[in-house]
Amino acid sequence: MKRSERIAQSMQTRGKECRSSAQFYMKQMAVVRKKQREFHKLWTHCQRCQGSTTQEVLCSNRDCPIFYKRTKVRKDLEEAQKLLKEFSI
């Protein structure tokens, strides 16, 4: 049985409030994972442009659309992770 199936099964036995909290948590996890994948894709693109996939990206090219996308996705990811962390505590 997959982890998501076990979680869904355990949610069925809990009260309505717990189910809605668990559903929110699962949705927020999906948002965080999506943002992580998007950021990783953009980060890798910047590394290739820079010529090194082993070093930190030191790009500040304000004409590059990837620079702005990466910056926005990083900010969105941080906000999504913050929301998830607040829920976890």
GISUL-V96284 format. One record per run of one state. SS is the DSSP state (h for helix, s for strand, l for the rest). FROM is the first residue (numbers start at 1). LEN is the number of residues. Records with the same first field share a line. If there is no record, write none. Layout:
SS = FROM-LEN  FROM-LEN
//
This chain:
l = 1-2  13-3  51-14  89-1
h = 3-10  16-35  65-24
//
